[in-house]
């Protein structure tokens, strides 16, 4: 986890400049957001009244001109987006904070707009406000998502990156460098390090050679002539407070940002709270809880959504069952023991996508593919998969009978991947935390690569979900699941 802090410049400091990618992306974001709120405001006025002129109103109030009000609302909306700092580079491109700031800014703008109308005694049609709010928020979130995809694609190609200087011991620098290399969407590229070692060059874990700069006391002097956008302190717990304070003061005269890398990992942002005590920021981390109102809400959401989906998808279920039966006359369903909440086994049902004797062929197939000891075994071109099975696997139709498991309470719509008993026998102790929540029909593994994921990466994603579950996160995973299924990537 990385904590980003932009130093406050003193009156003698140079003005803080922005990275090249910020100068390109932020104006585009602002222009796009402005277009979204203008379209939403004026469309709501036009749809509600058919024109943007005056409408009838009671004699006791001012008759509103909705064309003018739409312009005022658009201006207030953009000001709120700026005021909520939704364009800060620290929140762009990764995590959910960008979207949360957009939502907060939207409601703040509408609240201020409504209060202003009351003060000047302008009667506003609620239909206008509701349409503008719904359409505008949808357009803004869609626009931000499109721009996020654009930014991600540029960063995967090594563009729109912040060049960073890593400070810390060799092991600490390597740990942070590995995380940065695995997550290009964060937008950091290691340009230099300062480990205190005498060698003029340093080899990162990915094999890249970067310059080795001087000791902490003089490291900023060595950045002159190099384009460094941020300084990441990887080992700040071992650096004296006085040295850290001096580093922050020295950086006030530079355009660089100061970033502190915490030793705590796999903690989602909403679980972290800051409490400044005598100038020292203390980080409070919420302990995961697996009971209470939040999980009651999850269960209620599961029941309502699963029941609705079953009603809507009944024709698909019937047609799939008929196709499987007609193909080879075998059973429609495949039932298998999986391990669920608190490690309790349950019978999970899927549409049968393989030949009837698929389980009997498994050991021989693993041996022929050199995977006899693999915990998670999947073949891209598994000969046991039937023609109908290949189709229903591609679009995850074979998973639909699990909706009944959701209604029964043995599974959830979103959760860790349901584990097989022989997989659980090989789990390390910390992996048992997967069973603190119900397994899911979909989850991080489904939207993070599906069958492309290996065992280690699949477990890591599941554990992150268990530690950081939220209802909004579940909704996001379900939306991403639809996209992953339609893309058909990793489905086999």
ABEGO torsion letter per residue (X at the ends): XBBBBBBBBBAABBBBBBBAAAAAAAAAAAAAAAAAAAAAAAAAAAAAAGBABBBBBBAABBBBBAAAAAAAAAAAAAAAAAAAGAABAAABGBEAAAAAAAAAAAAAAAAAAAAAAAAAGBBBBAAAAAAAAAAAAAAAAAAAAAAAAAAAAAAAAGBGBBBBBBBEBAAAAAAAAAAAAABAAAGBBBABBBAGBABABBBBAAGBBBBBBBBAAAAAAAABGBBBABBBBAAAAABBAAAAAAAAAAAAABABBBBBBBABBGBBAAABBBBBBGGBBBBBBBBBBABEAAAAAAAAAAAAAAAAAAAAAAAAAAAAAAAAAAAAGBBABBBBBBBBBGGBBBBBBBBBABBAAAAAAAAAAAAAAGAAABABBBBABBAABBAAAAAAAAAGAAAAAAAAAAAAGABBABEBBBBBAAAAAABBAAAAAAAABBBBABBAAAAAGEAABBAAAAAAAAAAAAAABBAAAAAAAAAAAAAAAAAGBGBX
